[in-house]
Amino acid sequence: MKKFMDEHFILQTETAQYLYHNHAEKMPIYDYHCHLSPQEIAEDKQYDNLGEIWLGGDHYKWRAMRTNGVAEEFITGDSSWREKFQKWAETVPQTLRNPLYHWTHLELQRYFDIDTLLSPKTADKIYDECTAKLQTPAYSARNLMRKMNVKLVCTTDDPVDDLRWHKQLKTEGFEIKVLPTFRPDKAMNLTDPIAYKKYINTLTEVSGVSIHDFTSLMEAVDLRHEYFHSVGCRLSDHGVAYVPDAEANSAQLDAIFCKVIAGGTPSLAESDQFQAAFLYGVGKLNHARKWSQQFHVGVFRNNNSRQFEILGPDTGFDSIADYHQGPGLIQLLDRLDSSNQLAKTILYNINPADNELFATLIGNYQDGSVPGKIQFGSGWWFLDQKDGMEKQMNALSNLGLISRFIGMLTDSRSFLSYPRHEYFRRILCNLIGTEVEQGEIPADMELLGQMIENICYNNAVEYFCIEL
């Protein structure tokens, strides 16, 4: 019987162990999509305790705790961090076979050198030991990143953001690149006319453009896109349920905009027309400034209306959606490609039923200009676990070139999430190593070792062309 989570964790063959320990393990981290707070990095935040850094904002854990019968007061309520942590410790033993069990103990090992399993019996000791360490300079936000050998992070930022923290970090010369990502979802989200009008007023103020129709909206977006570029941004990101398969002319787009600004609620068809045109417009900006673009699609969000009224969005009440993803994505990518304005693009699905769709769709728009120009992104959200990542990599291998894959990202708000890169790397090495020992892949360690290093780090460095 193997020991739980030893140095060969997940690595089931000697070849897998060789590939991980001699190649994957040493590679730095290039975290090209995350939700870390640039302010917390700039201020080098020191966390007060393990509960705060581990449980604050982590809807993965919140869902598990609710499922385990934990009352909301110990999740998002006013209970103390120690009390919340105790409830998390009660939940952890019940998370066996959920990736939370692995992530929890990887984080305890890698950051705090704790091999003890978290349970109600060990909770107080672990909480006190980790909290004491977190209150030392070695465990500040920046030092947590240094500890994990992070070279770059791209945060997620709204076009109206002033990016002051990114500029401060650059001025200070912080050795880890912290760059913004352009996330303009609010500029095209018409579902709440009151909120949209408020947002447009803010966008008007920061851009200096009087926004009164679709054309002036895109002028303002272009100016903010240019500003982000000046601060080092080289990626956009778009979180949509689906990319709409819809078309509209200028007059129709202006009419939709004016209707919403006047307080009217758009129809689904009008929202789709507006979003399709907006994404196309931003896509052209991305190509013009030689950015990459990311599309995160396929989520049913905020499904519990009662809890949404109490807690708001992003609190753990989302699920995998079953939209038809192909038609809209094909329309957008083909429209951009037809005029040779298709930027490097990463597509992330959240429904595993779409794996083969995405893995084949990306092949339609590879043009030989850049290796892996169109990417099938790593398993995301509900799929960033062993089974989900294996299925994503198998689909990519079978239908594309996994050797050109740009690998893993955290997509996290926590400075303790970097072991997810290790988790991915172990899964990758195990996948390749197993097939070597089954005689399905040649035992060329030079070839395989280079491929592993490329997927873990080098491919992303070459893909994004950001100087480190």
Summary of the structure (lengths in Angstrom):
residues: 468
radius of gyration: 22.6
end to end distance: 43.7
largest distance: 69.1
contacts: 1509
relative contact order: 0.14
helix: 54%
strand: 8%
